[in-house]
């Protein structure tokens, strides 16, 4: 028993329409993939910038905590005030020495 398989031939117009529809669907998906890739790249750039800012703020925070701890020490505060703002104890005098220039 042999089976007769009859294939209907599609008209060239139907094949063209199906091809165009599939091409349009493929184009739509490719455009969406491109947009998602662009958004993903943009988000990765933002994440990297946020990480850099976080590290910078973390370092600044550590520096401020260290400075706060130092300012709790009365000896540090005294030496800092004397060195930076030229504050003297009673009976002390401040002398400004001329700077040494090489070759002059």
Rosetta blueprint (number, residue, H / E / L):
1 X L
2 X L
3 X L
4 X L
5 X L
6 X L
7 X L
8 X L
9 X L
10 X L
11 X L
12 X H
13 X H
14 X H
15 X H
16 X H
17 X H
18 X H
19 X H
20 X H
21 X H
22 X H
23 X H
24 X H
25 X H
26 X H
27 X H
28 X H
29 X H
30 X H
31 X H
32 X H
33 X H
34 X H
35 X H
36 X H
37 X H
38 X H
39 X H
40 X H
41 X H
42 X H
43 X H
44 X H
45 X H
46 X H
47 X H
48 X H
49 X H
50 X H
51 X H
52 X H
53 X H
54 X H
55 X H
56 X H
57 X H
58 X H
59 X H
60 X H
61 X H
62 X H
63 X H
64 X H
65 X H
66 X H
67 X H
68 X H
69 X H
70 X H
71 X H
72 X L
73 X L
74 X H
75 X H
76 X H
77 X H
78 X H
79 X H
80 X H
81 X H
82 X H
83 X H
84 X H
85 X H
86 X L
87 X L
88 X L
89 X L
90 X L
91 X L
92 X L
93 X L
94 X L
95 X L
96 X L
97 X L
98 X L
99 X L
100 X L
101 X L
102 X L
103 X L
104 X L
